[in-house]
């Protein structure tokens, strides 16, 4: 099992916090990867900013997951 830092973004307004954490993780020389879980509310502009800053993205299609869960009940 591999350790990592993980953040979650539901929309664009969280980008400053994600970038600040990424900067600080690099500053302290962490050996762990940094992932950000994002859902549909995050724009392509912000997704590109994450990619430019070498932040790994986990793209979750929340609506699809939720609808599948509701249909399984």
Gaussian input, Z-matrix of N, CA and C with variables (Angstrom, degrees):
# hf/3-21g

backbone

0 1
 N
 C     1     B1
 C     2     B2     1     A1
 N     3     B3     2     A2     1     D1
 C     4     B4     3     A3     2     D2
 C     5     B5     4     A4     3     D3
 N     6     B6     5     A5     4     D4
 C     7     B7     6     A6     5     D5
 C     8     B8     7     A7     6     D6
 N     9     B9     8     A8     7     D7
 C    10    B10     9     A9     8     D8
 C    11    B11    10    A10     9     D9
 N    12    B12    11    A11    10    D10
 C    13    B13    12    A12    11    D11
 C    14    B14    13    A13    12    D12
 N    15    B15    14    A14    13    D13
 C    16    B16    15    A15    14    D14
 C    17    B17    16    A16    15    D15
 N    18    B18    17    A17    16    D16
 C    19    B19    18    A18    17    D17
 C    20    B20    19    A19    18    D18
 N    21    B21    20    A20    19    D19
 C    22    B22    21    A21    20    D20
 C    23    B23    22    A22    21    D21
 N    24    B24    23    A23    22    D22
 C    25    B25    24    A24    23    D23
 C    26    B26    25    A25    24    D24
 N    27    B27    26    A26    25    D25
 C    28    B28    27    A27    26    D26
 C    29    B29    28    A28    27    D27
 N    30    B30    29    A29    28    D28
 C    31    B31    30    A30    29    D29
 C    32    B32    31    A31    30    D30
 N    33    B33    32    A32    31    D31
 C    34    B34    33    A33    32    D32
 C    35    B35    34    A34    33    D33
 N    36    B36    35    A35    34    D34
 C    37    B37    36    A36    35    D35
 C    38    B38    37    A37    36    D36
 N    39    B39    38    A38    37    D37
 C    40    B40    39    A39    38    D38
 C    41    B41    40    A40    39    D39
 N    42    B42    41    A41    40    D40
 C    43    B43    42    A42    41    D41
 C    44    B44    43    A43    42    D42
 N    45    B45    44    A44    43    D43
 C    46    B46    45    A45    44    D44
 C    47    B47    46    A46    45    D45
 N    48    B48    47    A47    46    D46
 C    49    B49    48    A48    47    D47
 C    50    B50    49    A49    48    D48
 N    51    B51    50    A50    49    D49
 C    52    B52    51    A51    50    D50
 C    53    B53    52    A52    51    D51
 N    54    B54    53    A53    52    D52
 C    55    B55    54    A54    53    D53
 C    56    B56    55    A55    54    D54
 N    57    B57    56    A56    55    D55
 C    58    B58    57    A57    56    D56
 C    59    B59    58    A58    57    D57
 N    60    B60    59    A59    58    D58
 C    61    B61    60    A60    59    D59
 C    62    B62    61    A61    60    D60
 N    63    B63    62    A62    61    D61
 C    64    B64    63    A63    62    D62
 C    65    B65    64    A64    63    D63
 N    66    B66    65    A65    64    D64
 C    67    B67    66    A66    65    D65
 C    68    B68    67    A67    66    D66
 N    69    B69    68    A68    67    D67
 C    70    B70    69    A69    68    D68
 C    71    B71    70    A70    69    D69
 N    72    B72    71    A71    70    D70
 C    73    B73    72    A72    71    D71
 C    74    B74    73    A73    72    D72
 N    75    B75    74    A74    73    D73
 C    76    B76    75    A75    74    D74
 C    77    B77    76    A76    75    D75
 N    78    B78    77    A77    76    D76
 C    79    B79    78    A78    77    D77
 C    80    B80    79    A79    78    D78
 N    81    B81    80    A80    79    D79
 C    82    B82    81    A81    80    D80
 C    83    B83    82    A82    81    D81
 N    84    B84    83    A83    82    D82
 C    85    B85    84    A84    83    D83
 C    86    B86    85    A85    84    D84
 N    87    B87    86    A86    85    D85
 C    88    B88    87    A87    86    D86
 C    89    B89    88    A88    87    D87
 N    90    B90    89    A89    88    D88
 C    91    B91    90    A90    89    D89
 C    92    B92    91    A91    90    D90
 N    93    B93    92    A92    91    D91
 C    94    B94    93    A93    92    D92
 C    95    B95    94    A94    93    D93
 N    96    B96    95    A95    94    D94
 C    97    B97    96    A96    95    D95
 C    98    B98    97    A97    96    D96
 N    99    B99    98    A98    97    D97
 C   100   B100    99    A99    98    D98
 C   101   B101   100   A100    99    D99
 N   102   B102   101   A101   100   D100
 C   103   B103   102   A102   101   D101
 C   104   B104   103   A103   102   D102
 N   105   B105   104   A104   103   D103
 C   106   B106   105   A105   104   D104
 C   107   B107   106   A106   105   D105
 N   108   B108   107   A107   106   D106
 C   109   B109   108   A108   107   D107
 C   110   B110   109   A109   108   D108
 N   111   B111   110   A110   109   D109
 C   112   B112   111   A111   110   D110
 C   113   B113   112   A112   111   D111
 N   114   B114   113   A113   112   D112
 C   115   B115   114   A114   113   D113
 C   116   B116   115   A115   114   D114
 N   117   B117   116   A116   115   D115
 C   118   B118   117   A117   116   D116
 C   119   B119   118   A118   117   D117
 N   120   B120   119   A119   118   D118
 C   121   B121   120   A120   119   D119
 C   122   B122   121   A121   120   D120
 N   123   B123   122   A122   121   D121
 C   124   B124   123   A123   122   D122
 C   125   B125   124   A124   123   D123
 N   126   B126   125   A125   124   D124
 C   127   B127   126   A126   125   D125
 C   128   B128   127   A127   126   D126
 N   129   B129   128   A128   127   D127
 C   130   B130   129   A129   128   D128
 C   131   B131   130   A130   129   D129
 N   132   B132   131   A131   130   D130
 C   133   B133   132   A132   131   D131
 C   134   B134   133   A133   132   D132
 N   135   B135   134   A134   133   D133
 C   136   B136   135   A135   134   D134
 C   137   B137   136   A136   135   D135
 N   138   B138   137   A137   136   D136
 C   139   B139   138   A138   137   D137
 C   140   B140   139   A139   138   D138
 N   141   B141   140   A140   139   D139
 C   142   B142   141   A141   140   D140
 C   143   B143   142   A142   141   D141
 N   144   B144   143   A143   142   D142
 C   145   B145   144   A144   143   D143
 C   146   B146   145   A145   144   D144
 N   147   B147   146   A146   145   D145
 C   148   B148   147   A147   146   D146
 C   149   B149   148   A148   147   D147
 N   150   B150   149   A149   148   D148
 C   151   B151   150   A150   149   D149
 C   152   B152   151   A151   150   D150
 N   153   B153   152   A152   151   D151
 C   154   B154   153   A153   152   D152
 C   155   B155   154   A154   153   D153
 N   156   B156   155   A155   154   D154
 C   157   B157   156   A156   155   D155
 C   158   B158   157   A157   156   D156
 N   159   B159   158   A158   157   D157
 C   160   B160   159   A159   158   D158
 C   161   B161   160   A160   159   D159
 N   162   B162   161   A161   160   D160
 C   163   B163   162   A162   161   D161
 C   164   B164   163   A163   162   D162
 N   165   B165   164   A164   163   D163
 C   166   B166   165   A165   164   D164
 C   167   B167   166   A166   165   D165
 N   168   B168   167   A167   166   D166
 C   169   B169   168   A168   167   D167
 C   170   B170   169   A169   168   D168
 N   171   B171   170   A170   169   D169
 C   172   B172   171   A171   170   D170
 C   173   B173   172   A172   171   D171
 N   174   B174   173   A173   172   D172
 C   175   B175   174   A174   173   D173
 C   176   B176   175   A175   174   D174
 N   177   B177   176   A176   175   D175
 C   178   B178   177   A177   176   D176
 C   179   B179   178   A178   177   D177
 N   180   B180   179   A179   178   D178
 C   181   B181   180   A180   179   D179
 C   182   B182   181   A181   180   D180
 N   183   B183   182   A182   181   D181
 C   184   B184   183   A183   182   D182
 C   185   B185   184   A184   183   D183
 N   186   B186   185   A185   184   D184
 C   187   B187   186   A186   185   D185
 C   188   B188   187   A187   186   D186
 N   189   B189   188   A188   187   D187
 C   190   B190   189   A189   188   D188
 C   191   B191   190   A190   189   D189
 N   192   B192   191   A191   190   D190
 C   193   B193   192   A192   191   D191
 C   194   B194   193   A193   192   D192
 N   195   B195   194   A194   193   D193
 C   196   B196   195   A195   194   D194
 C   197   B197   196   A196   195   D195
 N   198   B198   197   A197   196   D196
 C   199   B199   198   A198   197   D197
 C   200   B200   199   A199   198   D198
 N   201   B201   200   A200   199   D199
 C   202   B202   201   A201   200   D200
 C   203   B203   202   A202   201   D201
 N   204   B204   203   A203   202   D202
 C   205   B205   204   A204   203   D203
 C   206   B206   205   A205   204   D204
 N   207   B207   206   A206   205   D205
 C   208   B208   207   A207   206   D206
 C   209   B209   208   A208   207   D207
 N   210   B210   209   A209   208   D208
 C   211   B211   210   A210   209   D209
 C   212   B212   211   A211   210   D210
 N   213   B213   212   A212   211   D211
 C   214   B214   213   A213   212   D212
 C   215   B215   214   A214   213   D213
 N   216   B216   215   A215   214   D214
 C   217   B217   216   A216   215   D215
 C   218   B218   217   A217   216   D216

   B1=1.4561
   B2=1.5294
   B3=1.3010
   B4=1.4581
   B5=1.5210
   B6=1.3187
   B7=1.4653
   B8=1.5193
   B9=1.3263
   B10=1.4625
   B11=1.5149
   B12=1.3114
   B13=1.4610
   B14=1.5177
   B15=1.3363
   B16=1.4598
   B17=1.5254
   B18=1.3320
   B19=1.4661
   B20=1.5215
   B21=1.3167
   B22=1.4639
   B23=1.5213
   B24=1.3266
   B25=1.4596
   B26=1.5214
   B27=1.3357
   B28=1.4590
   B29=1.5182
   B30=1.3538
   B31=1.4612
   B32=1.5243
   B33=1.3062
   B34=1.4686
   B35=1.5250
   B36=1.2978
   B37=1.4686
   B38=1.5301
   B39=1.3279
   B40=1.4624
   B41=1.5261
   B42=1.3201
   B43=1.4589
   B44=1.5298
   B45=1.3218
   B46=1.4721
   B47=1.5254
   B48=1.3185
   B49=1.4684
   B50=1.5176
   B51=1.3227
   B52=1.4633
   B53=1.5272
   B54=1.3267
   B55=1.4640
   B56=1.5260
   B57=1.3231
   B58=1.4631
   B59=1.5243
   B60=1.3309
   B61=1.4575
   B62=1.5237
   B63=1.3190
   B64=1.4611
   B65=1.5294
   B66=1.3237
   B67=1.4664
   B68=1.5359
   B69=1.3286
   B70=1.4634
   B71=1.5216
   B72=1.3175
   B73=1.4648
   B74=1.5270
   B75=1.3280
   B76=1.4642
   B77=1.5228
   B78=1.3157
   B79=1.4722
   B80=1.5298
   B81=1.3364
   B82=1.4628
   B83=1.5262
   B84=1.3284
   B85=1.4603
   B86=1.5196
   B87=1.3197
   B88=1.4584
   B89=1.5255
   B90=1.3109
   B91=1.4670
   B92=1.5259
   B93=1.3266
   B94=1.4600
   B95=1.5254
   B96=1.3308
   B97=1.4638
   B98=1.5250
   B99=1.3121
   B100=1.4588
   B101=1.5177
   B102=1.3229
   B103=1.4615
   B104=1.5222
   B105=1.3158
   B106=1.4560
   B107=1.5257
   B108=1.3229
   B109=1.4574
   B110=1.5218
   B111=1.3311
   B112=1.4608
   B113=1.5235
   B114=1.3301
   B115=1.4581
   B116=1.5208
   B117=1.3109
   B118=1.4640
   B119=1.5312
   B120=1.3211
   B121=1.4550
   B122=1.5182
   B123=1.3232
   B124=1.4636
   B125=1.5314
   B126=1.3279
   B127=1.4669
   B128=1.5294
   B129=1.3200
   B130=1.4647
   B131=1.5234
   B132=1.3126
   B133=1.4748
   B134=1.5246
   B135=1.3251
   B136=1.4680
   B137=1.5274
   B138=1.3213
   B139=1.4640
   B140=1.5380
   B141=1.3258
   B142=1.4629
   B143=1.5190
   B144=1.3175
   B145=1.4754
   B146=1.5187
   B147=1.3271
   B148=1.4717
   B149=1.5256
   B150=1.3281
   B151=1.4667
   B152=1.5282
   B153=1.3298
   B154=1.4698
   B155=1.5264
   B156=1.3377
   B157=1.4597
   B158=1.5312
   B159=1.3320
   B160=1.4697
   B161=1.5286
   B162=1.3109
   B163=1.4611
   B164=1.5254
   B165=1.3138
   B166=1.4665
   B167=1.5268
   B168=1.3211
   B169=1.4651
   B170=1.5263
   B171=1.3206
   B172=1.4567
   B173=1.5225
   B174=1.3110
   B175=1.4636
   B176=1.5300
   B177=1.3197
   B178=1.4598
   B179=1.5307
   B180=1.3094
   B181=1.4659
   B182=1.5249
   B183=1.3277
   B184=1.4578
   B185=1.5228
   B186=1.3026
   B187=1.4719
   B188=1.5244
   B189=1.3313
   B190=1.4644
   B191=1.5273
   B192=1.3138
   B193=1.4685
   B194=1.5224
   B195=1.3144
   B196=1.4619
   B197=1.5194
   B198=1.3199
   B199=1.4762
   B200=1.5195
   B201=1.3128
   B202=1.4606
   B203=1.5217
   B204=1.3125
   B205=1.4624
   B206=1.5328
   B207=1.3247
   B208=1.4586
   B209=1.5343
   B210=1.3339
   B211=1.4626
   B212=1.5241
   B213=1.3329
   B214=1.4679
   B215=1.5264
   B216=1.3249
   B217=1.4743
   B218=1.5021
   A1=109.14
   A2=115.32
   A3=121.66
   A4=110.15
   A5=117.28
   A6=121.98
   A7=110.27
   A8=115.74
   A9=120.84
   A10=108.89
   A11=115.11
   A12=121.94
   A13=107.06
   A14=116.51
   A15=120.69
   A16=109.53
   A17=115.78
   A18=122.63
   A19=107.79
   A20=115.12
   A21=121.84
   A22=108.65
   A23=116.45
   A24=121.64
   A25=109.65
   A26=116.10
   A27=120.91
   A28=111.37
   A29=116.35
   A30=120.68
   A31=109.65
   A32=116.68
   A33=122.03
   A34=114.64
   A35=118.17
   A36=119.29
   A37=113.56
   A38=117.97
   A39=121.31
   A40=113.71
   A41=118.23
   A42=121.52
   A43=112.85
   A44=117.74
   A45=119.51
   A46=111.32
   A47=116.43
   A48=120.19
   A49=112.13
   A50=116.60
   A51=121.15
   A52=110.29
   A53=116.81
   A54=119.89
   A55=111.91
   A56=117.09
   A57=120.70
   A58=110.64
   A59=116.97
   A60=119.85
   A61=110.58
   A62=117.69
   A63=121.16
   A64=110.92
   A65=116.44
   A66=121.13
   A67=110.85
   A68=116.11
   A69=119.97
   A70=112.52
   A71=117.47
   A72=119.72
   A73=110.83
   A74=116.26
   A75=119.74
   A76=110.74
   A77=115.82
   A78=121.14
   A79=111.66
   A80=116.83
   A81=119.29
   A82=112.23
   A83=116.52
   A84=120.71
   A85=114.14
   A86=116.47
   A87=119.14
   A88=111.63
   A89=115.58
   A90=120.23
   A91=111.58
   A92=117.10
   A93=121.15
   A94=111.53
   A95=115.59
   A96=121.05
   A97=109.96
   A98=115.24
   A99=122.09
   A100=108.09
   A101=115.51
   A102=122.36
   A103=109.37
   A104=115.67
   A105=120.98
   A106=108.06
   A107=115.46
   A108=121.49
   A109=106.62
   A110=116.19
   A111=120.06
   A112=109.60
   A113=115.49
   A114=120.90
   A115=108.87
   A116=115.92
   A117=121.78
   A118=114.77
   A119=118.51
   A120=121.92
   A121=114.73
   A122=117.60
   A123=122.09
   A124=108.46
   A125=115.49
   A126=120.90
   A127=112.26
   A128=115.02
   A129=120.85
   A130=111.77
   A131=117.34
   A132=121.04
   A133=109.93
   A134=116.64
   A135=121.07
   A136=110.64
   A137=117.54
   A138=120.59
   A139=110.01
   A140=116.89
   A141=120.54
   A142=111.90
   A143=117.53
   A144=120.69
   A145=110.02
   A146=117.13
   A147=120.76
   A148=110.34
   A149=116.79
   A150=121.04
   A151=111.47
   A152=116.65
   A153=121.12
   A154=111.06
   A155=116.11
   A156=121.36
   A157=112.41
   A158=116.37
   A159=122.70
   A160=113.41
   A161=115.56
   A162=121.23
   A163=107.10
   A164=116.19
   A165=121.21
   A166=110.18
   A167=115.76
   A168=121.66
   A169=110.14
   A170=115.10
   A171=122.49
   A172=105.31
   A173=115.88
   A174=121.96
   A175=109.23
   A176=116.70
   A177=122.55
   A178=108.03
   A179=115.51
   A180=120.62
   A181=107.35
   A182=114.62
   A183=122.70
   A184=112.64
   A185=116.95
   A186=119.62
   A187=111.45
   A188=115.84
   A189=119.96
   A190=110.97
   A191=116.80
   A192=121.21
   A193=110.24
   A194=116.36
   A195=120.84
   A196=111.40
   A197=117.49
   A198=120.54
   A199=111.27
   A200=117.73
   A201=120.53
   A202=110.39
   A203=116.25
   A204=120.50
   A205=110.53
   A206=116.96
   A207=121.10
   A208=110.26
   A209=116.89
   A210=120.46
   A211=113.02
   A212=117.07
   A213=121.17
   A214=112.56
   A215=117.84
   A216=120.75
   A217=110.66
   D1=134.53
   D2=-177.44
   D3=-102.66
   D4=138.51
   D5=176.47
   D6=-85.63
   D7=152.73
   D8=179.08
   D9=-159.87
   D10=161.39
   D11=168.88
   D12=-96.18
   D13=138.80
   D14=-177.35
   D15=-135.47
   D16=133.20
   D17=173.11
   D18=-121.64
   D19=168.18
   D20=-179.32
   D21=-130.19
   D22=134.54
   D23=176.60
   D24=-126.40
   D25=124.31
   D26=176.09
   D27=-98.78
   D28=-19.35
   D29=-179.13
   D30=-157.28
   D31=179.93
   D32=-174.10
   D33=-70.48
   D34=-23.42
   D35=-172.86
   D36=-66.98
   D37=-15.06
   D38=-178.82
   D39=-85.09
   D40=-1.25
   D41=-172.65
   D42=-61.61
   D43=-37.63
   D44=-178.55
   D45=-62.12
   D46=-43.24
   D47=178.89
   D48=-65.10
   D49=-40.10
   D50=179.13
   D51=-64.98
   D52=-44.99
   D53=179.27
   D54=-65.63
   D55=-37.33
   D56=178.28
   D57=-65.43
   D58=-44.67
   D59=177.80
   D60=-62.80
   D61=-42.51
   D62=177.82
   D63=-59.08
   D64=-44.61
   D65=178.71
   D66=-60.26
   D67=-46.56
   D68=-178.30
   D69=-67.96
   D70=-35.12
   D71=176.31
   D72=-64.55
   D73=-40.43
   D74=176.89
   D75=-67.42
   D76=-38.34
   D77=-178.01
   D78=-62.25
   D79=-39.16
   D80=-179.98
   D81=-85.72
   D82=-4.33
   D83=176.82
   D84=72.79
   D85=40.26
   D86=-179.25
   D87=-59.88
   D88=147.78
   D89=177.65
   D90=-95.11
   D91=-2.33
   D92=-177.11
   D93=-98.19
   D94=149.10
   D95=176.66
   D96=-73.44
   D97=157.61
   D98=177.47
   D99=-117.59
   D100=122.88
   D101=179.52
   D102=-116.91
   D103=147.78
   D104=173.20
   D105=-125.32
   D106=123.02
   D107=174.46
   D108=-84.60
   D109=125.79
   D110=179.91
   D111=-126.26
   D112=151.63
   D113=176.31
   D114=-119.38
   D115=-173.30
   D116=-172.25
   D117=-57.54
   D118=-26.17
   D119=-175.90
   D120=-72.53
   D121=-5.18
   D122=179.89
   D123=-92.57
   D124=123.77
   D125=-175.16
   D126=-71.88
   D127=163.82
   D128=176.51
   D129=-64.35
   D130=-31.82
   D131=177.51
   D132=-60.68
   D133=-48.03
   D134=-179.68
   D135=-68.45
   D136=-38.17
   D137=176.42
   D138=-58.48
   D139=-41.48
   D140=177.89
   D141=-66.65
   D142=-37.46
   D143=176.40
   D144=-61.23
   D145=-42.02
   D146=177.57
   D147=-61.20
   D148=-45.22
   D149=-179.45
   D150=-63.67
   D151=-42.77
   D152=179.04
   D153=-59.61
   D154=-33.77
   D155=-178.98
   D156=-91.51
   D157=15.01
   D158=177.43
   D159=55.77
   D160=38.14
   D161=175.86
   D162=-97.36
   D163=125.93
   D164=-178.67
   D165=-73.39
   D166=134.60
   D167=-176.05
   D168=-108.25
   D169=134.00
   D170=169.74
   D171=-113.34
   D172=108.11
   D173=-174.55
   D174=-93.41
   D175=114.74
   D176=-179.42
   D177=-108.52
   D178=127.36
   D179=175.68
   D180=-89.80
   D181=82.18
   D182=-170.14
   D183=-57.43
   D184=-42.61
   D185=-178.87
   D186=-61.27
   D187=-42.35
   D188=178.76
   D189=-63.99
   D190=-43.27
   D191=179.26
   D192=-63.31
   D193=-44.79
   D194=-179.86
   D195=-63.78
   D196=-44.89
   D197=178.89
   D198=-63.39
   D199=-39.00
   D200=177.49
   D201=-63.81
   D202=-41.78
   D203=179.68
   D204=-64.52
   D205=-43.75
   D206=-179.77
   D207=-63.55
   D208=-40.68
   D209=179.81
   D210=-68.91
   D211=-24.63
   D212=179.79
   D213=-80.94
   D214=-12.50
   D215=-177.54
   D216=-75.82

